[in-house]
């Protein structure tokens, strides 16, 4: 579903991402781990089409990255609020659905609003939302059209434990539906939902490795992250 080869991004002499290569097939979750500033969010921004790379390439469902097909096939949860302050939550979901040319999206939107505990604020401007509510709305926008590729950047940031469980359940359901998912998070317990894990080391990527094998070899995902990050 998603093929990434030699992806690179720099600003002058400052390298943010270099030689990032991986693939994610349908019905698979890949977790990208690493410290702040290592290149996780930049990688997802490139794959979403929000910014361009300086090198390398990627394909979505066999189509070049940045093409109309690739954009319509991708649901993206950015690491920022990612909402328009003057639009209501319901208007955000309608906008996302129409941009993806989704059919029958209203029942899906209603279900997401209920499950993500947005029902009491769905008709309020998003500028009045808390940080956690904004994150939930961004997740709903990415899911409403049921895209085959999901790029999910720090979805648990600022979200309460119940919300973490709900988002994890939604991601698991999308995987079962056949979606390919790339997830970044600092919550390593939540990252255990992933089938494979890759760790950024000096702006390049170590892995992906099967999550179960990493836990078996290192004891915990936290220990695996630390060992891979230092090249052990």
C-alpha positions as CSV (number, residue, x, y, z in Angstrom):
1,X,0.0,0.0,0.0
2,X,2.7,2.5,1.0
3,X,6.3,2.2,-0.3
4,X,9.0,4.7,0.8
5,X,12.5,4.7,-0.6
6,X,15.4,7.0,0.4
7,X,13.3,9.8,1.7
8,X,15.3,12.9,2.7
9,X,14.6,16.4,3.9
10,X,17.0,19.1,4.9
11,X,17.0,22.8,5.5
12,X,20.3,24.1,4.2
13,X,22.9,22.2,6.1
14,X,20.5,21.0,8.7
15,X,19.4,17.4,8.0
16,X,16.0,16.5,9.4
17,X,15.4,13.1,7.6
18,X,17.9,11.0,5.6
19,X,17.5,7.8,3.6
20,X,14.2,6.7,5.2
21,X,13.0,3.5,3.6
22,X,10.1,1.2,4.6
23,X,6.9,-0.3,3.3
24,X,3.5,-0.8,5.0
25,X,1.1,-3.3,3.5
26,X,-2.7,-3.4,3.9
27,X,-3.9,-4.4,7.4
28,X,-0.7,-3.5,9.0
29,X,0.3,-0.8,11.6
30,X,3.9,0.5,11.7
31,X,5.0,2.6,14.7
32,X,7.8,5.1,14.2
33,X,9.5,5.8,17.4
34,X,12.3,8.3,18.5
35,X,13.0,11.4,20.5
36,X,11.7,14.8,19.8
37,X,13.3,16.4,16.7
38,X,14.4,13.1,15.2
39,X,12.3,13.3,12.0
40,X,9.1,11.4,12.7
41,X,6.7,14.3,12.1
42,X,8.6,15.5,9.1
43,X,8.4,12.1,7.6
44,X,4.6,12.0,8.0
45,X,4.3,15.6,6.6
46,X,6.1,14.5,3.5
47,X,4.0,11.4,3.1
48,X,0.8,13.4,3.6
49,X,1.8,15.9,0.9
50,X,2.0,18.8,3.4
51,X,5.7,19.4,2.5
52,X,8.1,18.2,-0.2
53,X,11.1,16.0,0.3
54,X,14.6,16.9,-0.9
55,X,15.3,13.3,-2.1
56,X,13.8,9.9,-2.4
57,X,10.3,8.9,-3.4
58,X,7.2,7.2,-2.2
59,X,4.1,5.6,-3.7
60,X,0.6,5.1,-2.3
61,X,-1.3,2.2,-3.8
62,X,1.1,2.2,-6.7
63,X,0.6,5.9,-7.4
64,X,3.3,8.6,-7.1
65,X,3.4,10.5,-3.8
66,X,1.7,13.9,-4.1
67,X,-0.6,12.7,-6.9
68,X,-4.4,13.3,-6.5
69,X,-4.9,9.6,-6.0
70,X,-2.3,9.5,-3.2
71,X,-3.8,12.5,-1.5
72,X,-7.4,11.1,-1.7
73,X,-6.2,7.7,-0.4
74,X,-4.6,9.2,2.7
75,X,-6.0,10.2,6.0
76,X,-3.6,12.4,8.1
77,X,-3.6,13.4,11.7
78,X,-1.0,16.1,12.1
79,X,1.0,16.6,15.3
80,X,-0.5,20.1,15.7
81,X,-4.1,21.1,16.4
82,X,-4.9,20.8,12.7
83,X,-8.3,22.5,12.9
84,X,-9.9,25.7,11.7
85,X,-11.0,27.8,14.7
86,X,-14.1,29.2,13.1
87,X,-15.5,25.9,11.7
88,X,-17.6,23.6,13.9
89,X,-16.6,20.0,14.5
90,X,-19.4,18.9,12.2
91,X,-18.2,21.2,9.5
92,X,-14.7,19.8,9.8
93,X,-16.0,16.3,9.3
94,X,-18.1,17.3,6.2
95,X,-15.0,19.1,4.8
96,X,-12.8,16.1,5.2
97,X,-15.4,13.7,3.7
98,X,-16.0,15.9,0.7
99,X,-12.2,16.4,0.1
100,X,-11.9,12.6,-0.1
101,X,-15.1,12.3,-2.2
102,X,-16.6,9.9,0.4
103,X,-20.0,8.5,0.0
104,X,-22.3,7.7,2.9
105,X,-20.1,9.6,5.3
106,X,-22.8,11.1,7.6
107,X,-23.5,7.9,9.5
108,X,-19.7,7.3,9.9
109,X,-19.3,10.9,11.2
110,X,-22.1,10.4,13.7
111,X,-20.5,7.2,15.0
112,X,-17.0,8.9,15.3
113,X,-18.5,11.9,17.1
114,X,-20.1,9.6,19.7
115,X,-17.2,7.3,20.2
116,X,-14.6,10.1,20.4
117,X,-16.8,12.0,23.0
118,X,-17.3,15.0,20.7
119,X,-21.1,14.9,20.7
120,X,-21.5,17.8,23.2
121,X,-19.1,20.1,21.2
122,X,-19.7,19.0,17.6
123,X,-21.7,22.1,16.8
124,X,-19.2,24.5,18.5
125,X,-16.4,26.3,16.7
126,X,-13.2,24.3,17.0
127,X,-11.4,27.3,18.4
128,X,-13.3,26.6,21.7
129,X,-12.0,23.0,21.9
130,X,-9.5,21.9,24.4
131,X,-6.2,20.4,23.1
132,X,-7.5,16.9,23.7
133,X,-10.8,17.6,21.9
134,X,-8.8,19.0,19.0
135,X,-6.8,15.8,18.8
136,X,-10.0,13.7,18.8
137,X,-11.5,15.9,16.1
138,X,-8.3,15.5,14.0
139,X,-8.6,11.7,14.4
140,X,-12.3,11.8,13.4
141,X,-11.4,13.8,10.3
142,X,-8.8,11.3,9.2
143,X,-11.1,8.3,9.7
144,X,-14.4,9.7,8.4
145,X,-13.8,8.7,4.7
146,X,-12.2,5.3,5.6
147,X,-9.1,5.9,3.6
148,X,-6.8,3.0,2.8
149,X,-3.8,4.8,4.3
150,X,-3.7,6.5,7.7
151,X,-0.8,8.7,8.8
152,X,-1.3,9.3,12.5
153,X,1.1,11.7,14.3
154,X,1.0,11.7,18.1
155,X,-2.7,10.9,18.3
156,X,-2.5,10.4,22.1
157,X,-1.0,13.7,22.9
158,X,-3.2,15.5,25.5
159,X,-5.8,12.8,25.3
160,X,-7.2,11.2,28.5
161,X,-6.8,7.5,29.2
162,X,-10.4,6.7,28.0
163,X,-9.6,8.6,24.8
164,X,-6.3,6.6,24.4
165,X,-8.3,3.4,24.6
166,X,-10.8,4.6,22.1
167,X,-8.2,5.8,19.6
168,X,-6.3,2.5,20.0
169,X,-9.6,0.6,19.3
170,X,-10.3,2.6,16.2
171,X,-6.9,2.0,14.8
172,X,-7.2,-1.7,15.5
173,X,-10.6,-1.7,13.7
174,X,-9.1,0.2,10.7
175,X,-6.3,-2.4,10.5
176,X,-8.9,-5.2,10.5
177,X,-10.7,-3.4,7.7
178,X,-7.4,-3.5,5.6
179,X,-6.0,0.0,6.1
180,X,-2.2,0.5,6.2
181,X,-1.3,2.7,9.2
182,X,1.8,4.6,10.1
183,X,1.7,5.8,13.8
184,X,4.1,8.0,15.8
185,X,3.8,8.2,19.6
186,X,5.8,8.6,22.8
187,X,3.4,6.3,24.6
188,X,5.3,3.1,24.3
189,X,2.5,1.0,25.8
190,X,0.2,2.3,23.1
191,X,2.8,1.6,20.4
192,X,2.5,-2.1,21.3
193,X,-0.6,-2.1,19.0
194,X,1.7,-1.9,16.0
195,X,2.7,-5.0,14.0
196,X,6.1,-3.5,13.3
197,X,8.3,-0.9,14.9
198,X,11.1,1.3,13.4
199,X,13.3,3.7,15.5
200,X,14.9,6.9,14.3
201,X,18.6,7.1,14.9
202,X,20.5,10.2,13.9
203,X,17.6,11.2,11.5
204,X,17.7,7.8,9.8
205,X,15.5,4.8,10.4
206,X,16.5,1.5,12.1
207,X,14.0,-1.2,11.1
208,X,11.1,-1.9,10.7
209,X,11.2,-5.0,13.0
210,X,8.3,-7.2,14.1
211,X,7.0,-5.8,17.5
212,X,6.7,-9.2,19.1
213,X,10.3,-10.1,18.2
214,X,11.6,-6.8,19.6
215,X,9.8,-7.4,22.9
216,X,11.0,-11.0,23.0
217,X,14.6,-10.0,22.4
218,X,14.7,-6.9,24.6
219,X,12.1,-7.6,27.3
220,X,10.1,-4.4,26.7
221,X,9.4,-2.0,23.9
222,X,11.1,0.7,25.9
223,X,14.3,-1.3,26.1
224,X,14.1,-2.1,22.4
225,X,13.7,1.6,21.6
226,X,16.7,2.5,23.7
227,X,18.9,-0.2,22.3
228,X,18.0,0.5,18.6
229,X,18.4,4.3,19.2
230,X,21.9,3.8,20.3
231,X,22.7,1.2,17.7
232,X,22.9,-1.8,20.0
